[in-house]
Every structure is written in structure tokens, then in C-alpha cells.
């Protein structure tokens, strides 16, 4: 074993962190326009900085939306339940349970709830602060 390899093995990764979403929940207007109300699960806020990405769950209540906004990173919206319409640079697509929208850096994106039930999403994107 080389000394470099031995040194790399000696550097331990941080201990894992387990988060219960119940500890992260709050009722708030969705970002980028405050259109309606949502239940936000700010899961990654419970990870000490620096962290390399954001991981959030959000339930958009009836009629609520994350308003159209530019992104400077790739971003993923994954639908856990409900239906909605995702927007990216003027194009719109319907989403339902089990579908994901991969949104690209430089696009103007947003998503709105449709249907009779809340739209529950996982949202993930890189954290620029960690770079």
C-alpha cells in the first residue's frame, strides 16, 4: 500500500445524518411568486454546511405553484403524488405520480398543481455554496 493510499484511507467521511421529515415541516407560500400555499419539508436544511446539494419535499396545495424563475443549475422535480404542469422555457408538460422532470441550467422553470389533490414533489439540485 502506498503512503498516499494509506493517507486517503485514514481520512474518514463524516458520520451519516438521519432526518425525520416531521422535524423539517412548515406551512409557507411556495417560492418564486408566493402563489397559493404549500407544506415545505426543508430536509437538507438540517445538514451542516457545506453540503453539495439540496433535497426538499414540497406539497403544493390546490391552486398553488412554484413560479417561473431562472435556474443556474440542473434541477429535478419528482412527483410523489398528485398532478401538475411543469414549465421550462415556454414549454409545458403534464406530470403525475411517478414522473420526473429534469430541468436544465439556464432555463426558466416552474410547476403548478392541478387536479383535486395536492401535488407532492421531491426537488433536488446542486448547492452552489459548496463549490
C-alpha positions in Angstrom: 0.0 0.0 0.0 1.4 3.4 -0.9 1.6 6.1 1.6 -0.8 8.3 -0.4 -3.4 5.5 -0.4 -2.9 4.8 3.3 -3.4 8.6 4.0 -6.6 8.6 1.9 -7.9 5.6 3.9 -7.2 7.4 7.2 -9.5 10.4 6.2 -12.9 9.4 7.4 -16.1 10.6 5.9 -18.4 12.5 8.2 -20.9 10.4 10.1 -24.2 9.9 8.4 -27.2 12.0 9.3 -30.7 10.6 9.6 -33.5 13.1 9.3 -37.2 12.6 10.1 -39.3 14.9 7.8 -41.6 15.7 10.7 -38.7 17.8 12.1 -38.5 19.9 8.9 -42.1 20.7 8.1 -43.6 24.1 7.8 -46.5 25.8 6.1 -45.5 28.5 3.7 -46.2 30.1 0.4 -44.2 28.4 -2.4 -41.0 30.2 -3.7 -40.8 32.4 -6.7 -44.1 34.3 -6.6 -45.9 33.1 -3.4 -48.7 31.6 -5.5 -51.0 29.8 -3.0 -49.8 27.8 -0.1 -47.7 24.7 0.4 -46.3 22.3 3.0 -42.5 22.5 2.9 -40.2 19.8 4.1 -36.8 21.5 4.2 -34.9 18.3 4.7 -31.4 19.4 3.6 -31.6 22.5 5.9 -30.8 20.1 8.7 -27.4 19.1 7.1 -24.4 21.3 8.3 -22.7 23.4 5.7 -21.1 23.0 3.4 -23.4 20.5 1.7 -23.2 19.6 -2.0 -26.9 19.5 -2.9 -30.4 20.4 -1.8 -33.1 17.8 -1.2 -36.5 19.0 -0.5 -40.1 17.8 -0.4 -43.0 20.2 -1.1 -46.7 19.7 -1.2 -48.3 22.3 -3.4 -51.9 22.9 -2.1 -54.8 23.2 -4.5 -54.1 26.1 -7.0 -50.5 26.6 -5.7 -47.4 27.0 -7.9 -43.7 27.5 -7.8 -43.5 30.5 -10.0 -41.4 30.6 -13.2 -37.8 31.5 -12.4 -34.4 31.1 -14.0 -32.1 28.4 -12.7 -28.3 28.3 -12.8 -28.0 24.6 -12.2 -29.8 21.4 -13.3 -32.9 20.7 -11.1 -35.2 17.7 -10.8 -38.9 17.7 -9.8 -40.1 14.2 -9.0 -43.8 13.6 -8.3 -44.7 11.5 -5.3 -48.4 12.1 -5.7 -51.0 14.3 -7.4 -50.8 16.0 -10.8 -49.3 19.2 -12.1 -47.9 21.1 -15.1 -44.2 21.8 -15.3 -42.9 24.8 -17.3 -39.5 25.1 -18.9 -38.7 28.0 -21.3 -42.3 28.3 -22.5 -42.9 24.6 -22.9 -45.4 22.9 -20.6 -45.9 19.2 -19.8 -48.3 17.4 -17.5 -46.8 15.4 -14.7 -48.4 12.7 -12.4 -47.3 10.3 -9.7 -44.0 8.5 -10.6 -42.9 11.1 -13.2 -39.8 13.3 -13.1 -38.9 16.5 -14.9 -35.2 17.1 -15.4 -34.7 20.8 -15.8 -31.5 22.3 -17.3 -29.2 25.1 -16.3 -30.2 28.3 -17.9 -33.9 27.5 -18.3 -36.8 29.5 -16.8 -38.8 26.8 -14.9 -41.8 26.4 -12.6 -44.5 24.0 -11.7 -48.2 24.3 -10.7 -50.6 22.0 -9.0 -53.6 20.7 -11.0 -56.4 18.2 -10.1 -58.2 17.5 -6.8 -55.3 16.6 -4.6 -52.1 18.4 -3.5 -49.1 17.9 -5.8 -46.3 16.4 -3.7 -42.8 16.7 -5.1 -39.2 15.9 -4.3 -37.0 18.7 -5.5 -33.2 18.2 -5.8 -30.4 20.4 -7.2 -26.7 21.1 -6.5 -25.8 23.6 -3.9 -23.5 26.3 -5.3 -22.4 27.3 -1.8 -20.4 24.0 -1.5 -18.3 24.7 -4.6 
